[in-house]
């Protein structure tokens, strides 16, 4: 598996079991994870840690996800955002899905799908176990974004 060391991911999800599962999957694949339950907690964490994350996995519904993403990217444009949602008919999910579908995962999703999407957003090579041949945006486009 290609190294993910140095890639730091903030998981913002109000449902503790879901948050822990996502963090466990990311940890198991070599990412460094930090967990918070909501937008306010995420912003406080980021202030204390000087915005030191490469990607944030943000639940759209329980965490005021769109507002949080706007705040995160306002001062740190390097932070990638992966939205997650269990509501297919959500207006926010629909808008994100149309504008940039690679930044949205609908629940439920598998570990393999999550890791592939995270690696894509961070411009990391696909893992050895992946059945995907190329990154989502085509061959020759990888440029490592962290660590």
C-alpha positions in Angstrom: 0.0 0.0 0.0 1.4 3.5 -0.9 2.3 5.5 2.2 -0.3 7.8 3.6 2.0 9.0 6.4 1.8 12.7 7.0 -1.7 13.0 5.7 -3.9 14.4 8.4 -7.7 14.1 8.3 -10.3 15.8 10.4 -13.5 13.7 10.7 -16.6 15.9 11.5 -19.6 13.7 12.2 -22.3 14.1 14.8 -23.1 10.3 15.1 -20.3 8.9 17.3 -20.4 5.3 15.9 -20.2 6.6 12.3 -17.4 9.0 13.2 -15.4 6.2 15.0 -15.8 3.8 12.0 -14.6 6.4 9.5 -11.6 7.3 11.7 -10.8 3.6 12.1 -10.9 3.0 8.4 -8.7 6.0 7.7 -6.2 5.0 10.5 -6.0 1.4 9.2 -5.0 2.9 5.8 -2.2 5.0 7.2 -3.8 8.3 7.7 -3.6 10.4 10.9 -7.1 11.2 12.0 -8.8 13.6 14.5 -12.4 13.3 15.4 -14.9 16.0 16.4 -18.7 16.0 16.6 -19.8 19.3 15.1 -18.7 22.5 13.3 -18.1 24.5 16.5 -15.8 21.8 17.8 -14.0 21.5 14.5 -13.3 25.3 14.3 -12.0 25.3 17.9 -9.8 22.3 17.2 -8.4 24.0 14.0 -7.7 27.2 15.9 -5.7 25.2 18.5 -3.8 23.2 15.9 -3.1 26.0 13.4 -5.3 24.5 10.7 -2.9 21.6 10.4 -5.1 19.1 8.3 -4.9 18.2 4.7 -8.5 17.0 4.3 -11.8 17.3 6.3 -14.5 14.6 6.1 -17.7 16.6 6.9 -21.2 15.3 7.4 -23.6 17.7 5.7 -26.5 17.4 8.0 -25.6 17.2 11.6 -22.6 19.5 11.5 -23.6 22.6 9.4 -21.2 21.1 6.8 -21.4 23.8 4.1 -20.8 26.6 6.6 -17.9 24.7 8.1 -16.3 24.0 4.7 -16.6 27.7 3.8 -14.8 28.6 7.0 -12.1 26.0 6.6 -11.3 26.9 3.0 -11.5 30.7 3.5 -8.2 30.8 5.4 -6.6 27.5 4.2 -7.3 26.9 0.6 -5.0 23.8 0.7 -7.6 21.9 2.9 -9.6 19.4 0.7 -13.2 18.7 1.7 -15.0 15.4 1.4 -18.7 15.8 2.2 -20.7 12.8 3.4 -24.5 12.6 3.7 -27.2 10.0 4.3 -29.8 12.1 2.6 -29.9 11.7 -1.2 -32.7 14.3 -1.5 -30.8 17.0 0.4 -30.6 20.2 -1.5 -27.0 20.6 -0.4 -26.0 17.1 -1.4 -27.7 17.6 -4.8 -25.9 20.9 -5.4 -22.5 19.4 -4.4 -23.1 16.3 -6.5 -23.8 18.4 -9.6 -20.9 20.8 -9.1 -18.2 18.4 -7.9 -19.4 14.8 -7.5 -15.9 13.6 -6.4 -16.3 15.6 -3.2 -19.5 13.8 -2.1 -20.0 10.3 -0.6 -23.5 9.2 0.1 -24.0 6.9 3.1 -23.7 4.0 3.4 -20.3 3.6 1.7 -17.6 1.0 2.1 -14.1 1.4 3.4 -12.7 0.8 0.0 -14.8 3.6 -1.6 -13.9 6.0 1.2 -10.2 5.4 0.9 -10.2 5.6 -2.8 -12.0 9.0 -2.7 -9.7 10.3 0.0 -6.6 9.3 -2.0 -8.1 10.9 -5.0 -8.7 14.2 -3.3 -5.2 14.2 -1.7 -3.7 13.2 -5.1 -2.2 10.0 -3.6 -1.7 6.8 -5.6 -4.4 4.2 -5.3 -3.7 1.5 -2.8 -2.4 -1.8 -3.9 -5.7 -3.5 -3.0 -7.7 -1.1 -5.2 -9.4 -2.4 -8.3 -9.4 1.1 -9.8 -6.8 1.4 -12.5 -6.6 5.2 -12.6 -7.5 8.2 -10.4 -10.9 9.7 -10.9 -9.6 12.4 -13.1 -7.5 10.2 -15.4 -4.0 9.0 -15.9 -0.9 11.0 -15.2 -2.6 13.5 -12.8 -1.2 12.5 -9.5 0.7 15.0 -7.5 1.0 14.2 -3.8 -0.7 16.8 -1.6 0.5 15.9 1.9 3.4 14.6 4.0 
